[in-house]
Amino acid sequence: MAKENEKTVEDDKNKTLKEIMDSLTETQKTAVYAILGAALEGDDGGEDKEDDEDKVTEGGKKTMKHNVFDGDPRENSNVLSHSDQETVMKMAKSSQIGSFQTALQIYAEDNGLQHDAVSGGFVQTGEGNVTNLFPEYQEVRPGAPELITNDQGWITNVMRKVHKSPISRIRTSQTDIRNIDTLRAKGYQKGKEKKLAGNFKLVRRTTDPQTVYVKNALHRDDIVDITDFDYVKYLYDIDRLMLNEELAVAMMLGDGREEGDEGKIDPDKIRPIWTDDDLYTIHADLDIAAARKELQGSNTGANFGENYVLAEAMINAVLYAREHYKGTGTPDMYLTPHMLNVMLLARDINGRRIYATKEELASAFNVGEILTVEQFEGKTRKTADNKTKKLLAIITNLNDYSLGATKGGEVTHFTQFDIDFNQEKSLLETRCSGALTRVYSAIAIEEDVTVNP
C-alpha cells in the first residue's frame, strides 16, 4: 500500500500543465482562460524594451512569459503572488487534494479569495468568495413555496359534512316525551272519568349569525416583482385555508380567544360542540382506574400492556355514552393523534397489536371513520363544579350541526386597490351561525385532570 501511495505522489508531481488543464471542468477552464486573456490584454502593444523582454515568440505569436498571478499592471491592488500560485499548484498535485478545483477552493476559504471583474485576476480582499463562480442554486420544487400547515384532513371533512343551511338565524324546537310513564295510553273503565296525559317539555333555542373574516394587503411592487408564481392567488389560497380552519375549530372547540377579545367568535353565534349544553352534547369521563381494576382482576396485566388498558377504557366510555346518543346515522370520531397512537400500539404478551388498522378500531367504537385533530391536544375546560376536564375525543354526525348563511352571507371575496399606499387589499368573509340542531347528538370524551390542593 505504501509503495502504491509513493507511486501516486510521484505521478502527480510529474503531471504536465496540459494534463492539469485537462483535469479541470469546463467552468474552471473558462475561469483560467479569462485570467490569461485579461493578463494578455494588459499589454498596450508599445515598444517598451522591458515589456518586450517579458514576451517570447512561439510560432509567430507573442505570449506572456511573466506569471499572470503577479502584480496587476493597471492598478495598485493586492493579488496572488508567484509563491501563492506555486502553493495552489503544489496542492493540486498532492495525492490528498488531487485536483486544481479543490486546491483553489481550499486556498480561497483560507485566504478570502474573490474574482476581480476589473483585472481579470483573483483579488485577495478578505471579503470575497470564490464560490460565486459555481452554478446558481436551483429550486427543488419550482413555483409557489410549499405551505407548512396543521393537518387539513379533518378540516376538509368538517366543511364537507356539516349541514349547510340557507338561513342564518337558526331556531331549533324539540319536544321531550321521554317521560313515558305520564304519557302512556290508558285503558278505559266504563263509568270512570278519562284522565288527561301528563305535561311534556318544549326545548327551543335560537342562534344569530356573526361575521367572520380574513383581511390582507399585498403591495403592488411585490405583485409585479414576483414572477415565479401567481402571488395574488397564493395569498388568497392561504386566506381561504385560515378561514376554513377558523370555522372548523370554532364549531368543534370554540376559537380559544379570551372573553372581551375584539376578534373573538361569539360562542352563542357559532356554538362549539365540546362546550355545548349537556342537552346537546353528552360529556363522558374516561375512567382509567375502573378499566384497570376490571382488567387486572382477570390477570390482564400479565398479558397486556398499559396501552391496552387505555384503549379498553376509551372503548368503554364511548360505547356506554352511545346508549344515550340521539343523533342521526352513524357518527364519526375526532380525537387527538396521541390517543389514536396509544390505541393502535396496544399489544398482547406476544407483541401482536390488538387493533392493526384505524378501520378495525373504528369498528370497535361503532363509528364511521376516525380522524385525528392536532388542535385537540392539550385542550382543557372548567366545569360548573370547578373541575378541569381534558378533551380526548368528539363523536358526532356533522349532519346534525347546521352552519347557516343567507344569500350574500356565504363566503365572499372582495378586492380593492389603495392608490395612497399602492396596495391591493383583500377581504374574505362570511356571515353565518352554527349550532347542533338535535339534542344528544354529540359525545365529548374527557379526562378529569383536576389538581386537588
C-alpha positions, 0 to 999 in steps of 0.5 A: 500500500505504501509503495502504491501511495509513493507511486501516486505522489510521484505521478502527480508531481510529474503531471504536465500543465496540459494534463492539469488543464485537462483535469479541470471542468469546463467552468474552471477552464473558462475561469483560467482562460479569462485570467490569461486573456485579461493578463494578455490584454494588459499589454498596450502593444508599445515598444517598451524594451522591458515589456518586450523582454517579458514576451517570447515568440512561439510560432509567430505569436507573442505570449506572456512569459511573466506569471499572470498571478503577479502584480496587476499592471493597471492598478495598485491592488493586492493579488496572488503572488508567484509563491501563492500560485506555486502553493495552489499548484503544489496542492493540486498535485498532492495525492490528498487534494488531487485536483486544481478545483479543490486546491483553489477552493481550499486556498480561497476559504483560507485566504478570502479569495474573490474574482476581480471583474476589473483585472481579470485576476483573483483579488485577495480582499478578505471579503470575497468568495470564490464560490460565486463562480459555481452554478446558481442554486436551483429550486427543488420544487419550482413555483409557489413555496410549499405551505407548512400547515396543521393537518387539513384532513379533518378540516376538509371533512368538517366543511364537507359534512356539516349541514349547510343551511340557507338561513342564518338565524337558526331556531331549533324546537324539540319536544321531550316525551321521554317521560313515558310513564305520564304519557302512556295510553290508558285503558278505559273503565266504563263509568270512570272519568278519562284522565288527561296525559301528563305535561311534556317539555318544549326545548327551543333555542335560537342562534344569530349569525356573526361575521367572520373574516380574513383581511390582507394587503399585498403591495403592488411592487411585490405583485409585479416583482414576483414572477415565479408564481401567481402571488395574488392567488397564493395569498388568497389560497392561504386566506381561504385555508385560515378561514376554513380552519377558523370555522372548523375549530370554532364549531368543534372547540370554540376559537380559544380567544379570551372573553372581551377579545375584539376578534373573538367568535361569539360562542352563542353565534357559532356554538362549539360542540365540546362546550355545548349544553349537556342537552346537546352534547353528552360529556363522558369521563374516561375512567382509567382506574375502573378499566384497570381494576376490571382488567387486572382482576382477570390477570390482564396485566400479565398479558397486556400492556398499559396501552391496552388498558387505555384503549379498553377504557376509551372503548368503554366510555364511548360505547356506554355514552352511545346508549344515550346518543340521539343523533342521526346515522352513524357518527364519526370520531375526532380525537387527538393523534396521541390517543389514536397512537396509544390505541393502535400500539396496544399489544398482547404478551406476544407483541401482536397489536390488538387493533392493526388498522384505524378501520378495525378500531373504528369498528370497535367504537361503532363509528364511521371513520376516525380522524385525528385533530392536532388542535385537540391536544392539550385542550382543557375546560372548567366545569360548573363544579370547578373541575378541569376536564381534558378533551380526548375525543368528539363523536358526532354526525356533522349532519346534525350541526347546521352552519347557516348563511343567507344569500350574500352571507356565504363566503365572499371575496372582495378586492380593492386597490389603495392608490395612497399606499399602492396596495391591493387589499383583500377581504374574505368573509362570511356571515353565518351561525352554527349550532347542533340542531338535535339534542344528544347528538354529540359525545365529548370524551374527557379526562378529569385532570383536576389538581386537588390542593 
